[in-house]
Each structure stands twice: as structure tokens, then as C-alpha cells.
Amino acid sequence: MPLNYPQLQPQIIELGKTSAIRENRLQALREKANELLENRAQDVAALRAKVERAVKRDPNLRCAVPVSEPLTGSYPLPDLPADAVLLAADGSQIYPDKHSGTNYYAINVGGILLNLSEPAAPKTFVESKLKLIDDMYEKYGSISEKHVKLERDLAERKYLSLWVEDYFSKDEYGHLMITLTDGPLELWGNGDKILGKESEAVQEAFDEYTKTLYQLLECGAITAGYVDKPRADLVVRLLEIAQSEEKYLSEEGRNRPFRRVADADLFISRLKSGERSAVFCLQSQNSHKYPENLKLHFFYLNVGYKDHPKLARVEIPIWVAENTPKLNALHAVLIQQCQTLGAKPYPYLLHRSHEIAVVTFKERDMLTDMINQERRRCGAPTSQASNKHELKNLGGRKSYK
């Protein structure tokens, strides 16, 4: 059956009536936040010290930390490096499906490498990993989708570092290497409160992740995570701390006077096309786990055009944040990559790496058939799919669930 549209229509009408009121309230908060940002823009050292005091009272605090540039700083588009080599990676997965009759999951990572100084076509990579039977269980039960996502994100970064090492072992000219992944550079972003039964797997993944960062650092590569259409409020939370009384610093995680205001609301009108914001350090629950030479930072970047601004958040490690030539090279390359796709600015190589990595329903079904055929060939038993699964897939699956 389709959605019950007559039942939904009154709710839609009510939503329309209240949307203007909500937007006016939100706009008033945006204006207050922007005014506070302007007033405190030069108070870099004082704000950094205040965040440190707040973190001592609440280690789980998540916010931006000013580094050295004014909070409202904007920096123009640098020259594009002539000899840069770009490498992008993205991952996809087939989740476990207990109803399918074939118990497995798969991770697929696609990569693409482009040398800006050579006319040759980009080089592509694909790495596929299949997990069966014994891999389907961990200490506390069967593998969850959250675990598969974590494994996929880690695989993206591990293969990226391996491809970088392989390239540098053959590079005769010492090219500048820039690597990109889609989404936060932080391994699990806002999900950094993963506790309990999955904490062991998370810790193992984090240890592997820091190894890949060290490998990229030792190679001298510039690495970044690109967040399209960012909705974070990291700088907004910094402003909330800025206006908070000292005695209430321990409550900053719950005291949210600028709730629903996003960082994009602060920078969308401040950054001209091609400009970046100041660089901020990322304070999170996991910050203390990162060694000083791997600390994560970020900046905002206007990848849009005149009269059509489009913000992205770019996450970088400290060795890029503190190296102006590397920071400028990354800035310039990201704008060049986004302009390649014209009216829909997004890094071209990240788009291509996604196309390489994505696994379709047809490919999933083909892989399932291959596994079952091999089992039958070897005389191993195969399980029948559940009736629920068979009925849902009559004529091909068309719905989301």
C-alpha cells in the first residue's frame, strides 16, 4: 500500500503554518551567534584557555578550539601546485542478512590516483574482502551493522596508506601527495561514545587507525576528510562556552542557548567563493587518545560560486594544519576538484572513488549465488532463505525496507 496521503495532509499543513515561526526564531539565534563571533574573534588565547578549563570539568565536551588565526579569518584561494598527485578512496559494504540463507558480509574499497603534472588517465584500484562463518561473530554475539561500518571506514584508511606507500616506493621525482576520503577524518565522528560490548573492537580499530596516520605522516602525505553539506555546530559550541560563566562550564554539554544554529550559519556569508576559514582544533571525547603529532583539526571552505555559496568542512591532522605550504596545496586542490563537476561542487576524485567502490543489489545477489554454488560443489550444506526474504524479493526488491 502507498502512504496514507489524506492522513498526512493535515500534518503537512500544520508544519507549513509553524515553519515560518520556527525559522524567525532560528534566524534571531543566528544573528546573536554571529554578533558574538564578531566580538570574540580576536580572543584566541583566552578562548583556548577557557575550553581547556571546560574540558577538565567535562572530558566528553565536543567543540572547536581556536589555534592561532582569528575566528572570523578568511583566506583566499592559493595557487594550484603543479606537481601534486591526488589519491582518493571510498568504501562500500554488503551487510549481513540473517534472512538470506547465506551468512556473510563484504567490504569493498575503491581508489583512484591522478597525477596533475601528467596527461595520463587516472589509475584505479579495487580491494574486496569477504567475511564468512567464523568472522560473523564476536565476543558478545553476531556482528552488527555498526561494526561493519567501522570495519569499512578503517579499510578505507588502511588501503589508502598502503597505496601511498606503494606509490612513494616507485616515485622518482618526489611528488606532493594529497589523499582524500569522504566524511570526517575522525574514525567514528559523532559516534565517539561507543561503549560497552563493542569497546574492544573499537579500541582495536582505533589502534590500527593511528598506525595508518603515522604511515601517512612518515610519507609526508597531505591527508584530509571532506564533509559535504556540514551540519556540525563545533564553532557554535565554542561560542556558547565563550559566553558561559565559569561556574557553569561543567554544564556546557547540556546548556545550549544556540541550539539548532550550525557552523555553516556563521561562515556562509563570511567566506567568498574559494576562501577558507580559520583552522580550528577538534575537541572530542577521543581527543586525548590522539598523540600530539596526530591531533585532528578542521576548517570550512566555500567551494561554491559567486551568489551560490556552498560550504564544506575539511578535517586534517596537525601536520597539515601547522604546515602552511601543505595547507595551501590542499586548499587549492579541493577547489580545483570541486570546480571540475561544475554546478554541483564536490571533489571529482571522491565522486569517482565512490563509483568504483559502490556495490549494487545485483552484484550482492551474484556474490551470494557464487558462494552457494561453491558450497554445493564442495558438498557443504546451504541454508534456505527465510520465507519473509523470499516474499519481499518477489519481482525484485523495490522498497527501502
Buried (B, 14 or more C-beta within 10 A) or exposed (E): EEEEEEEEEEEEEEEEEEEEEEEEEBEEBBEBBBEBBEEBBBBBEEBBEBBEEBBEBBEEBBBBBBBEBEBBBBBEBBEBBEEBBBBBBBBBBBEBBEEBBBBBBBBBBBBBBBBBEEEEEBEEBEBBBBBEEEBBEBEEEEBBEBBBBBBBBBBBBBBBBBBBBEBBEEEEEEBBBBBBBBBBBBBBBEEBEBEEEBEEBBEEBBEBBBEBBBBBBEBBBBBBBBBBEBEBBBBBBBBBBBEBEEEEBBEBBEEBBBEEBBBBBBBBEBBEBBBBBBBBBBBBBBBEBBEEEBBBBBBBBBBBBEEEBBBBBBBBBBBBBBBEEBBBBBBBBBBBBBBEBEEEBBBBBBBBBBEBBEBEEEBBBEBBEEBBEEBEEEEEEEEEBBEEBEEBBEEEEEEEE
